[in-house]
């Protein structure tokens, strides 16, 4: 029995989530990508709240030309700016069941350059 791509990703995501958890001091940087957009949010799992979020469909990014990888980099910079404005410097990275390459890696590297530590 073979799994579909979404079933495989859900299985990986549940395995990762048993280990990765965010707090108010060190929230979880969760990433989701669709075929056209990429989303990132900082989550406090203790309270169950989203502290800040950014996506490629934000007004500041949607007007820019560029590939999906370039937009992922812009989202990484934007989420880092919002996190620093909220007083957050350290995060736990949750790749969301995706492989750490391509758009996910670009977003993470841009967030690191923006000042986040993980």
ChimeraX commands (.cxc) that place a marker at each C-alpha (Angstrom):
marker #1 position 0.00,0.00,0.00 radius 0.5
marker #1 position 1.52,3.29,-1.07 radius 0.5
marker #1 position 0.74,6.60,0.56 radius 0.5
marker #1 position -0.27,9.73,-1.27 radius 0.5
marker #1 position 2.01,12.73,-1.04 radius 0.5
marker #1 position -0.31,14.49,1.44 radius 0.5
marker #1 position -0.60,11.37,3.63 radius 0.5
marker #1 position 3.19,10.99,3.68 radius 0.5
marker #1 position 3.63,14.67,4.62 radius 0.5
marker #1 position 1.02,14.36,7.40 radius 0.5
marker #1 position 2.87,11.38,8.84 radius 0.5
marker #1 position 6.20,13.23,8.79 radius 0.5
marker #1 position 4.58,16.35,10.25 radius 0.5
marker #1 position 3.13,14.41,13.19 radius 0.5
marker #1 position 6.55,12.87,13.90 radius 0.5
marker #1 position 8.20,16.29,13.87 radius 0.5
marker #1 position 5.49,17.82,16.07 radius 0.5
marker #1 position 6.11,15.28,18.85 radius 0.5
marker #1 position 9.55,16.84,19.28 radius 0.5
marker #1 position 9.12,20.49,18.22 radius 0.5
marker #1 position 7.05,22.77,20.44 radius 0.5
marker #1 position 7.02,26.53,20.88 radius 0.5
marker #1 position 6.76,28.73,23.96 radius 0.5
marker #1 position 6.20,32.45,24.41 radius 0.5
marker #1 position 9.98,33.03,24.80 radius 0.5
marker #1 position 10.91,30.69,21.93 radius 0.5
marker #1 position 7.94,30.25,19.57 radius 0.5
marker #1 position 7.66,27.73,16.76 radius 0.5
marker #1 position 8.26,29.08,13.25 radius 0.5
marker #1 position 5.79,26.99,11.26 radius 0.5
marker #1 position 5.97,26.92,7.46 radius 0.5
marker #1 position 3.26,25.92,4.98 radius 0.5
marker #1 position 3.59,26.03,1.23 radius 0.5
marker #1 position 0.97,25.63,-1.44 radius 0.5
marker #1 position 1.61,25.48,-5.16 radius 0.5
marker #1 position 1.46,29.27,-5.46 radius 0.5
marker #1 position 2.00,30.76,-1.97 radius 0.5
marker #1 position 4.16,30.23,1.11 radius 0.5
marker #1 position 3.14,31.06,4.67 radius 0.5
marker #1 position 5.10,31.37,7.92 radius 0.5
marker #1 position 3.80,31.99,11.43 radius 0.5
marker #1 position 5.23,32.16,14.92 radius 0.5
marker #1 position 3.16,30.03,17.28 radius 0.5
marker #1 position 3.10,29.81,21.07 radius 0.5
marker #1 position 1.98,26.20,21.60 radius 0.5
marker #1 position 1.54,26.63,25.37 radius 0.5
marker #1 position -1.17,29.28,24.92 radius 0.5
marker #1 position -2.25,28.00,21.52 radius 0.5
marker #1 position -1.90,31.40,19.85 radius 0.5
marker #1 position -0.26,32.78,16.75 radius 0.5
marker #1 position 2.09,35.61,17.71 radius 0.5
marker #1 position 2.83,36.90,14.22 radius 0.5
marker #1 position 2.54,35.72,10.64 radius 0.5
marker #1 position 3.71,36.53,7.13 radius 0.5
marker #1 position 2.91,35.15,3.71 radius 0.5
marker #1 position 3.62,35.71,0.07 radius 0.5
marker #1 position 0.06,37.02,-0.30 radius 0.5
marker #1 position 0.80,40.01,2.01 radius 0.5
marker #1 position 0.36,43.42,0.39 radius 0.5
marker #1 position 4.05,44.28,0.74 radius 0.5
marker #1 position 5.10,41.16,-1.19 radius 0.5
marker #1 position 2.27,40.56,-3.66 radius 0.5
marker #1 position 3.20,43.57,-5.82 radius 0.5
marker #1 position 6.81,42.44,-6.26 radius 0.5
marker #1 position 7.87,40.50,-9.31 radius 0.5
marker #1 position 9.92,37.39,-8.83 radius 0.5
marker #1 position 9.94,33.64,-8.66 radius 0.5
marker #1 position 8.35,31.60,-5.88 radius 0.5
marker #1 position 11.82,31.11,-4.35 radius 0.5
marker #1 position 12.44,34.86,-4.29 radius 0.5
marker #1 position 9.05,35.42,-2.67 radius 0.5
marker #1 position 9.88,32.77,-0.05 radius 0.5
marker #1 position 13.01,34.77,0.76 radius 0.5
marker #1 position 10.92,37.94,1.11 radius 0.5
marker #1 position 8.54,36.10,3.48 radius 0.5
marker #1 position 11.52,35.01,5.60 radius 0.5
marker #1 position 12.73,38.60,5.88 radius 0.5
marker #1 position 9.22,39.85,6.67 radius 0.5
marker #1 position 8.58,37.28,9.42 radius 0.5
marker #1 position 11.99,38.11,10.94 radius 0.5
marker #1 position 11.14,41.84,10.96 radius 0.5
marker #1 position 7.77,41.19,12.60 radius 0.5
marker #1 position 9.35,38.87,15.17 radius 0.5
marker #1 position 12.02,41.37,16.13 radius 0.5
marker #1 position 9.37,44.08,16.42 radius 0.5
marker #1 position 7.48,41.79,18.83 radius 0.5
marker #1 position 10.67,41.22,20.85 radius 0.5
marker #1 position 11.32,37.66,19.67 radius 0.5
marker #1 position 14.88,36.71,18.74 radius 0.5
marker #1 position 14.93,32.90,19.11 radius 0.5
marker #1 position 12.57,30.45,17.43 radius 0.5
marker #1 position 12.19,26.72,16.87 radius 0.5
marker #1 position 11.93,25.88,13.16 radius 0.5
marker #1 position 9.08,23.61,12.07 radius 0.5
marker #1 position 9.49,22.68,8.41 radius 0.5
marker #1 position 5.95,21.30,8.35 radius 0.5
marker #1 position 6.80,17.89,6.93 radius 0.5
marker #1 position 8.53,19.34,3.88 radius 0.5
marker #1 position 12.11,18.54,2.93 radius 0.5
marker #1 position 14.60,21.22,3.98 radius 0.5
marker #1 position 15.51,22.50,0.53 radius 0.5
marker #1 position 14.17,24.87,-2.08 radius 0.5
marker #1 position 11.60,27.39,-0.86 radius 0.5
marker #1 position 11.68,26.11,2.73 radius 0.5
marker #1 position 15.47,26.53,2.93 radius 0.5
marker #1 position 15.32,29.98,1.31 radius 0.5
marker #1 position 12.72,31.14,3.83 radius 0.5
marker #1 position 14.78,29.80,6.76 radius 0.5
marker #1 position 18.03,31.36,5.52 radius 0.5
marker #1 position 16.34,34.74,5.00 radius 0.5
marker #1 position 14.85,34.58,8.51 radius 0.5
marker #1 position 18.33,33.87,9.90 radius 0.5
marker #1 position 19.78,36.83,7.97 radius 0.5
marker #1 position 16.92,38.93,9.32 radius 0.5
marker #1 position 18.09,38.30,12.89 radius 0.5
marker #1 position 16.26,35.17,14.10 radius 0.5
marker #1 position 18.25,32.44,15.83 radius 0.5
marker #1 position 17.31,28.79,15.39 radius 0.5
marker link #1:1,2 radius 0.2
marker link #1:2,3 radius 0.2
marker link #1:3,4 radius 0.2
marker link #1:4,5 radius 0.2
marker link #1:5,6 radius 0.2
marker link #1:6,7 radius 0.2
marker link #1:7,8 radius 0.2
marker link #1:8,9 radius 0.2
marker link #1:9,10 radius 0.2
marker link #1:10,11 radius 0.2
marker link #1:11,12 radius 0.2
marker link #1:12,13 radius 0.2
marker link #1:13,14 radius 0.2
marker link #1:14,15 radius 0.2
marker link #1:15,16 radius 0.2
marker link #1:16,17 radius 0.2
marker link #1:17,18 radius 0.2
marker link #1:18,19 radius 0.2
marker link #1:19,20 radius 0.2
marker link #1:20,21 radius 0.2
marker link #1:21,22 radius 0.2
marker link #1:22,23 radius 0.2
marker link #1:23,24 radius 0.2
marker link #1:24,25 radius 0.2
marker link #1:25,26 radius 0.2
marker link #1:26,27 radius 0.2
marker link #1:27,28 radius 0.2
marker link #1:28,29 radius 0.2
marker link #1:29,30 radius 0.2
marker link #1:30,31 radius 0.2
marker link #1:31,32 radius 0.2
marker link #1:32,33 radius 0.2
marker link #1:33,34 radius 0.2
marker link #1:34,35 radius 0.2
marker link #1:35,36 radius 0.2
marker link #1:36,37 radius 0.2
marker link #1:37,38 radius 0.2
marker link #1:38,39 radius 0.2
marker link #1:39,40 radius 0.2
marker link #1:40,41 radius 0.2
marker link #1:41,42 radius 0.2
marker link #1:42,43 radius 0.2
marker link #1:43,44 radius 0.2
marker link #1:44,45 radius 0.2
marker link #1:45,46 radius 0.2
marker link #1:46,47 radius 0.2
marker link #1:47,48 radius 0.2
marker link #1:48,49 radius 0.2
marker link #1:49,50 radius 0.2
marker link #1:50,51 radius 0.2
marker link #1:51,52 radius 0.2
marker link #1:52,53 radius 0.2
marker link #1:53,54 radius 0.2
marker link #1:54,55 radius 0.2
marker link #1:55,56 radius 0.2
marker link #1:56,57 radius 0.2
marker link #1:57,58 radius 0.2
marker link #1:58,59 radius 0.2
marker link #1:59,60 radius 0.2
marker link #1:60,61 radius 0.2
marker link #1:61,62 radius 0.2
marker link #1:62,63 radius 0.2
marker link #1:63,64 radius 0.2
marker link #1:64,65 radius 0.2
marker link #1:65,66 radius 0.2
marker link #1:66,67 radius 0.2
marker link #1:67,68 radius 0.2
marker link #1:68,69 radius 0.2
marker link #1:69,70 radius 0.2
marker link #1:70,71 radius 0.2
marker link #1:71,72 radius 0.2
marker link #1:72,73 radius 0.2
marker link #1:73,74 radius 0.2
marker link #1:74,75 radius 0.2
marker link #1:75,76 radius 0.2
marker link #1:76,77 radius 0.2
marker link #1:77,78 radius 0.2
marker link #1:78,79 radius 0.2
marker link #1:79,80 radius 0.2
marker link #1:80,81 radius 0.2
marker link #1:81,82 radius 0.2
marker link #1:82,83 radius 0.2
marker link #1:83,84 radius 0.2
marker link #1:84,85 radius 0.2
marker link #1:85,86 radius 0.2
marker link #1:86,87 radius 0.2
marker link #1:87,88 radius 0.2
marker link #1:88,89 radius 0.2
marker link #1:89,90 radius 0.2
marker link #1:90,91 radius 0.2
marker link #1:91,92 radius 0.2
marker link #1:92,93 radius 0.2
marker link #1:93,94 radius 0.2
marker link #1:94,95 radius 0.2
marker link #1:95,96 radius 0.2
marker link #1:96,97 radius 0.2
marker link #1:97,98 radius 0.2
marker link #1:98,99 radius 0.2
marker link #1:99,100 radius 0.2
marker link #1:100,101 radius 0.2
marker link #1:101,102 radius 0.2
marker link #1:102,103 radius 0.2
marker link #1:103,104 radius 0.2
marker link #1:104,105 radius 0.2
marker link #1:105,106 radius 0.2
marker link #1:106,107 radius 0.2
marker link #1:107,108 radius 0.2
marker link #1:108,109 radius 0.2
marker link #1:109,110 radius 0.2
marker link #1:110,111 radius 0.2
marker link #1:111,112 radius 0.2
marker link #1:112,113 radius 0.2
marker link #1:113,114 radius 0.2
marker link #1:114,115 radius 0.2
marker link #1:115,116 radius 0.2
marker link #1:116,117 radius 0.2
marker link #1:117,118 radius 0.2
view
